[in-house]
Amino acid sequence: MKQNESSLTSLVSAFGRAYHSKYDTPKIFDDFIIKDLITEEEFSAISNNMINGIQFFNKDIGQSFKNNPGEILKWITQVQLSPTPLARSAYCEKVLLNEVMLGVEQYVILGAGLDTFAFRHPELKNSLEIFEIDYPATQDFKKKRIDDAKFDLPNNLHFITMDFTTKFCHQDLLDEGFDNKKTFFSLLGVSYYLTAEENASLINDLFANVPSGSSIVFDYADEKLFEEIGFSNRVENMVKMASASGETMKSCFTYDEMENMLEKSGLLIYEHLSPTMINELFFRNRTDYLSAFETIHFIHAVKK
């Protein structure tokens, strides 16, 4: 990821959410606004690129549905692209809304990309300050899309440009009105792209200046990330696709390693969801291709 380039993975993630909202049922996570932040041309271009790349994902599926591009797109999106972004967003926002009822007043979204939470929850405009942190180019891209869609910026939404993967700057948050109040952090689709040391440093920096009871939801890859093939090679494909897009995956953890890292920053694991649990919670009884990704776990950790 370069500072002068908007994130390709954030756009592909947005595509997956838009596709799910438009076509899939039942909904795991209904981002009904995201369609307004990506153009029809982008949606079509990503769709065509995926369809044309079916040989990379699964030659047999390509052959079986060679006359049905819509089914090929559905297969790629539901098997490869959407499961983790949909489930982690659904889980994160469920936890967040519960934390708001328990007194959280600030929400910090790290690697926000094209997140739409602030627009989907106008009822929180007077009770929750939202801070979106991302690269300058990604935020410029998002602001332009917000303008193009003629959305009004909520007063409780704050944009902070930062490369938090190299150094987290607490002062930048303070400059935007961040305070020493109970805070919720989300770190979705980020931990894989940082080394173990960078993850530990970031968590430590995040919780150094927030009160007890503040918490974080994030996803991480377990120790099988670089050896697991996954259903229809999707785990292996995920690693290859990330590398090809210039955002190489760097880290994976055992549960004990993750627990020890969090403990050193004064955090306790409140809830841990394994791939099996994620599948049971979000994908049970589906009749389409959607299922939880192997090797991906979710954690809700709370500062002691």
C-alpha atoms as one frame of an Amber mdcrd trajectory, in Angstrom:
protein
   0.000   0.000   0.000   1.485   3.306  -1.118   0.421   6.615   0.363  -0.525
   8.104  -2.999  -2.689   5.181  -4.034  -6.189   4.396  -2.839  -6.518   0.862
  -1.506  -7.556  -1.722  -4.076  -8.618  -4.107  -1.325 -10.973  -1.468   0.122
 -12.663  -1.128  -3.271 -12.978  -4.884  -3.720 -14.350  -5.170  -0.188 -16.894
  -2.465  -1.019 -17.848  -4.388  -4.154 -18.461  -7.508  -2.073 -20.743  -5.620
   0.315 -22.617  -4.003  -2.569 -23.106  -7.348  -4.312 -24.395  -8.937  -1.101
 -26.827  -6.095  -0.429 -28.168  -6.247  -3.974 -28.352  -9.977  -4.671 -27.954
 -12.225  -1.612 -30.611 -13.438   0.777 -30.807 -13.698   3.709 -28.498 -10.795
   4.523 -25.501 -11.313   6.792 -24.581  -7.625   6.747 -26.696  -5.197   4.741
 -24.573  -2.223   3.693 -27.386  -0.619   1.736 -25.446   2.631   1.248 -22.201
   1.312  -0.232 -23.708   1.081  -3.733 -23.750   4.886  -3.802 -19.987   5.127
  -3.152 -18.820   2.922  -6.013 -19.721   3.728  -9.601 -21.631   1.452 -11.951
 -18.499   1.385 -14.107 -16.391   0.141 -11.180 -18.973  -2.463 -10.212 -19.099
  -3.666 -13.806 -15.310  -3.627 -14.207 -14.712  -5.636 -11.029 -17.486  -8.052
 -12.021 -15.962  -8.602 -15.461 -12.445  -8.983 -14.073 -13.673 -11.642 -11.649
 -15.622 -13.502 -14.325 -12.688 -13.391 -16.736 -10.402 -14.663 -13.988 -12.445
 -17.756 -13.126  -9.629 -20.008 -14.368  -7.488 -18.691 -11.498 -10.171 -19.457
  -8.927 -11.630 -22.727 -10.202 -11.339 -24.191 -13.707 -14.148 -26.690 -13.119
 -16.602 -23.949 -12.123 -15.501 -21.980 -15.179 -16.277 -24.938 -17.387 -19.569
 -25.834 -15.677 -20.936 -22.275 -15.962 -19.163 -21.143 -19.123 -22.502 -19.928
 -20.522 -23.669 -18.375 -17.252 -21.381 -15.467 -16.245 -23.801 -14.391 -13.518
 -23.380 -17.715 -11.730 -19.599 -17.499 -12.111 -19.631 -14.044 -10.498 -21.891
 -15.309  -7.707 -19.551 -18.232  -7.051 -16.387 -16.088  -6.932 -18.005 -13.405
  -4.792 -19.635 -15.754  -2.306 -16.759 -18.231  -2.044 -13.730 -15.929  -2.268
 -14.508 -12.249  -1.775 -17.414 -11.730   0.606 -17.437 -14.190   3.518 -14.868
 -12.540   5.785 -15.760  -8.863   5.125 -19.467  -9.564   5.644 -19.116 -11.610
   8.817 -16.505  -9.398  10.482 -18.538  -6.244   9.791 -21.708  -7.867  11.134
 -19.888  -9.025  14.253 -18.073  -5.743  14.822 -21.162  -3.579  14.556 -23.193
  -5.906  16.771 -20.519  -5.578  19.472 -20.215  -1.823  18.926 -23.936  -1.128
  19.304 -23.936  -3.132  22.533 -20.884  -1.191  23.757 -22.662   2.098  22.994
 -25.448   1.010  25.363 -22.720   0.334  27.951 -21.292   3.840  27.696 -18.916
   3.975  24.724 -18.753   7.550  23.409 -16.055   7.277  20.716 -15.576   4.901
  17.794 -12.215   4.730  15.994 -12.184   2.876  12.664  -8.656   1.932  11.621
  -8.290   1.262   7.908 -11.784   2.644   7.368 -11.756   2.440   3.579 -15.306
   2.988   2.327 -16.971   2.280   5.681 -20.550   3.614   5.866 -21.412   3.170
   9.561 -21.807   6.906  10.228 -24.282   7.229   7.360 -26.273   4.141   8.314
 -26.675   5.223  11.949 -27.770   8.878  12.039 -29.504   8.174  15.357 -26.042
   8.151  16.994 -25.005  11.602  15.765 -25.372  13.173  19.219 -24.023  10.296
  21.295 -21.079   8.754  19.402 -18.078  10.530  17.883 -16.682   8.555  14.930
 -13.042   8.828  13.822 -12.064   7.225  10.519  -8.327   6.653  10.049  -6.753
   5.727   6.722  -4.192   6.705   4.105  -4.582  10.190   2.578  -5.324   8.846
  -0.914  -7.996   6.447   0.366  -9.698   9.197   2.333  -9.528  11.648  -0.572
 -11.142   8.968  -2.747 -13.907   8.435  -0.191 -14.575  12.153   0.295 -14.961
  12.574  -3.458 -17.439   9.709  -3.573 -19.406  11.219  -0.689 -19.554  14.509
  -2.607 -20.547  12.721  -5.832 -23.355  10.947  -3.978 -24.462  14.312  -2.526
 -24.363  12.941   1.010 -24.231  15.377   3.917 -21.256  14.736   6.187 -22.480
  13.950   9.722 -21.136  16.344  12.339 -19.909  13.419  14.429 -17.720  11.997
  11.623 -14.031  12.936  11.656 -11.435  11.997   9.013  -7.835  11.493  10.130
  -5.094  10.799   7.602  -2.408   8.560   9.012  -0.188   5.632   8.154  -0.914
   3.902  11.448   0.883   0.803  10.177   4.213   2.552  10.716   3.437   4.926
  13.588   0.200   5.675  15.405  -0.114   9.367  16.267  -2.423   9.996  19.214
  -2.074  13.760  18.748  -3.817  13.572  15.373  -6.857  12.127  17.139  -6.749
  14.786  19.845  -6.653  17.495  17.192  -9.982  16.195  15.876 -11.644  16.266
  19.289 -10.784  12.815  20.611 -10.975  12.719  24.415 -10.138  10.450  27.340
 -13.507   8.671  27.156 -14.582   5.070  26.823 -13.641   4.147  23.258 -14.316
   1.318  20.829 -11.787   0.481  18.096 -12.257  -1.612  14.979  -9.298  -3.073
  13.119 -10.844  -5.100  10.306  -8.852  -6.621   7.470  -5.627  -5.043   8.720
  -3.774  -7.366  11.103  -2.678  -9.738   8.328  -0.753  -6.982   6.567   1.307
  -6.066   9.639   4.141  -8.023  11.202   3.635  -9.485  14.665   5.760  -6.666
  16.103   3.755  -4.000  14.263   0.480  -5.472  15.508   1.752  -5.481  19.102
   3.018  -1.903  18.841  -0.250  -0.672  17.331  -2.433  -2.304  19.990  -0.198
  -0.863  22.694  -0.393   2.638  21.185  -4.177   2.477  20.778  -4.860   1.645
  24.406  -2.186   3.774  26.062  -4.483   6.795  26.380  -8.007   5.425  26.804
  -9.790   4.411  30.012 -10.522   0.956  31.357 -13.475  -0.679  29.610 -12.410
   0.551  26.184 -12.261  -2.303  23.690 -11.432  -3.470  20.184 -12.789  -5.911
  17.614 -10.409  -7.274  15.006  -9.909 -10.262  12.769  -6.698 -12.243  12.493
  -5.340 -15.267  10.683  -4.283 -18.337  12.627  -1.018 -20.226  12.305  -2.300
 -22.209   9.299  -2.614 -19.142   7.042   0.347 -19.899   4.805  -0.188 -23.664
   4.629  -3.989 -24.017   4.528  -5.462 -24.442   1.042  -9.093 -23.925   2.029
 -12.285 -24.749   0.176 -11.549 -24.549  -3.555  -8.072 -23.150  -2.733  -9.610
 -19.929  -1.421  -7.165 -19.384   1.457  -4.204 -19.894  -0.843  -5.893 -17.635
  -3.405  -6.435 -14.928  -0.790  -2.724 -14.850   0.039  -1.779 -14.777  -3.651
  -4.295 -12.026  -4.478  -3.092  -9.836  -1.616   0.490 -10.172  -2.781  -0.432
  -9.418  -6.388  -2.248  -6.222  -5.318   0.829  -4.975  -3.471  -0.578  -5.628
   0.015   1.332  -8.730   1.108   0.066 -10.710   4.102   2.765 -10.825   6.776
   1.485 -12.361   9.996  -0.532 -15.127  11.589  -0.961 -16.161  15.232  -1.813
 -19.052  17.481  -4.511 -18.242  20.029  -1.912 -18.284  22.822   0.311 -15.854
  20.916  -2.620 -13.502  20.421  -3.654 -13.768  24.075  -0.096 -13.007  25.241
   0.216 -10.023  22.909  -3.022  -8.506  24.192  -2.130  -9.219  27.818   1.070
  -7.177  27.437  -1.075  -4.176  26.454  -3.422  -4.683  29.396  -6.229  -6.301
  27.400  -8.279  -9.412  28.101 -10.035 -11.443  25.433 -13.763 -11.054  26.126
 -14.868 -13.134  23.144 -13.072 -15.231  20.546 -14.800 -16.663  17.480 -13.131
 -19.523  15.629 -13.950 -20.266  11.957 -16.387 -22.969  13.116 -18.158 -20.535
  15.447 -18.251 -17.831  12.774 -19.821 -20.282  10.366 -22.448 -21.258  12.928
 -23.282 -17.651  13.818 -23.407 -16.090  10.372 -23.658 -18.783   7.681 -25.818
 -21.531   9.153 -28.493 -23.080   6.925 -27.571 -21.077   3.833 -28.397 -22.560
   0.434 -25.863 -20.498  -1.524 -22.042 -20.629  -1.600 -21.358 -18.434   1.436
 -19.440 -20.000   4.337 -16.863 -18.893   6.918 -13.263 -18.666   5.768 -10.845
 -21.222   7.108  -8.011 -19.739   9.245  -9.826 -16.438  10.046 -10.806 -15.642
  13.647 -12.554 -12.687  15.339 -11.675 -11.231  18.741 -13.307  -8.735  21.081
 -10.699  -7.622  23.621 -11.264  -5.220  26.544  -8.845  -3.045  28.494  -8.618
  -4.064  32.146
